[in-house]
Amino acid sequence: MQSFTSFFKRKILRNNRDRWNYQYDKGLWDGLKGLDELARFSVIVGYIKYLKPGQPEILEIGCGEGLLQQRLQTQNYGRFVGMDIADSAIQTAQALADEKCTYLVADMDLYQPSGQFDIIVFNESIYYSKHPLKTLQRYATYLKANGLLIVTINNHKHSDELWDSIKGGFELLDEATTVTSKSTCVCNVLLPKETVDD
Ligand SMILES: C[S@@+](CC[C@H](N)C(=O)[O-])C[C@H]1O[C@@H](n2cnc3c(N)ncnc32)[C@H](O)[C@@H]1O
């Protein structure tokens, strides 16, 4: 039975999108809604409200079931575009969305957003890009003047390496770390290098 499960996982769910859909359908990501995940969402919500008050246009890459938009609340954005590779997660996000939201299914390594944004968020999702730094730099071209990226990464054995590579390509505006019973999560607010005054 175990070898069948392993075969199923390796061969049948070989496609990235199918794997994520399977995991969402099985409820394997329900933990993201938990109290022990609230801190990292709250830090992002705080940064958005402080740095871009009013009606910012926000793009979230790898948005899952739309938890960030739900925690941010409708009065704090003018437009919210969320994308994720998992159709199943996007269906859930859409069901809870308001008229200022657009949710769509796409692969972050291929997706080309329409329009420009005040803030682009990668909340626990940049690991899934094949080329994290290049991906962040490509998305940064969709920022408005003075726009910013917000990236969170849960601490794991390669996270320092990943941050070093990301920080080489951006200017760090601010950093906050949340520690819960479950995990330690680092959040960076990044500016494209060329927008920083010398
Ligand atoms: C750890 S979950 C985080 C979800 C959400 N941002 C949150 O914090 O609750 C990672 C998300 O990235 C999505 N993802 C993985 N690979 C992706 C890709 N290539 N393109 C777009 N989304 C992807 C997954 O479907 C999943 O929803």
The ligand as an SDF file (V2000), in Angstrom:
LIG
                    3D

 27 29  0  0  0  0  0  0  0  0999 V2000
    2.8590   27.7600    1.6270 C   0  0  0  0  0  0  0  0  0  0  0  0
    1.5420   28.1870    0.5700 S   0  0  0  0  0  0  0  0  0  0  0  0
    1.2740   29.8970    1.0170 C   0  0  0  0  0  0  0  0  0  0  0  0
   -0.0840   30.3870    0.6200 C   0  0  0  0  0  0  0  0  0  0  0  0
   -0.4020   31.8190    1.0680 C   0  0  0  0  0  0  0  0  0  0  0  0
    0.4890   32.7940    0.4770 N   0  0  0  0  0  0  0  0  0  0  0  0
   -0.3500   31.9130    2.5870 C   0  0  0  0  0  0  0  0  0  0  0  0
    0.5970   32.4890    3.1080 O   0  0  0  0  0  0  0  0  0  0  0  0
   -1.2680   31.3990    3.2190 O   0  0  0  0  0  0  0  0  0  0  0  0
    2.3760   28.3600   -1.0090 C   0  0  0  0  0  0  0  0  0  0  0  0
    1.4520   28.6840   -2.1580 C   0  0  0  0  0  0  0  0  0  0  0  0
    2.2240   28.8410   -3.3410 O   0  0  0  0  0  0  0  0  0  0  0  0
    1.4930   28.2840   -4.4140 C   0  0  0  0  0  0  0  0  0  0  0  0
    2.4180   27.9490   -5.5090 N   0  0  0  0  0  0  0  0  0  0  0  0
    3.3530   26.9640   -5.5290 C   0  0  0  0  0  0  0  0  0  0  0  0
    4.0100   26.9720   -6.6990 N   0  0  0  0  0  0  0  0  0  0  0  0
    3.4750   27.9870   -7.4350 C   0  0  0  0  0  0  0  0  0  0  0  0
    3.7340   28.5020   -8.7340 C   0  0  0  0  0  0  0  0  0  0  0  0
    4.6780   27.9780   -9.5050 N   0  0  0  0  0  0  0  0  0  0  0  0
    2.9980   29.5560   -9.1470 N   0  0  0  0  0  0  0  0  0  0  0  0
    2.0210   30.0980   -8.3650 C   0  0  0  0  0  0  0  0  0  0  0  0
    1.7380   29.6530   -7.1310 N   0  0  0  0  0  0  0  0  0  0  0  0
    2.4560   28.6140   -6.6670 C   0  0  0  0  0  0  0  0  0  0  0  0
    0.8110   27.0710   -3.8010 C   0  0  0  0  0  0  0  0  0  0  0  0
   -0.2920   26.6210   -4.5310 O   0  0  0  0  0  0  0  0  0  0  0  0
    0.4300   27.6000   -2.4350 C   0  0  0  0  0  0  0  0  0  0  0  0
   -0.8510   28.1800   -2.4280 O   0  0  0  0  0  0  0  0  0  0  0  0
  1  2  1  0
  2  3  1  0
  2 10  1  0
  3  4  1  0
  4  5  1  0
  5  6  1  0
  5  7  1  0
  7  8  2  0
  7  9  1  0
 10 11  1  0
 11 12  1  0
 11 26  1  0
 12 13  1  0
 13 14  1  0
 13 24  1  0
 14 15  1  0
 14 23  1  0
 15 16  2  0
 16 17  1  0
 17 18  1  0
 17 23  2  0
 18 19  1  0
 18 20  2  0
 20 21  1  0
 21 22  2  0
 22 23  1  0
 24 25  1  0
 24 26  1  0
 26 27  1  0
M  CHG  2   2   1   9  -1
M  END
$$$$
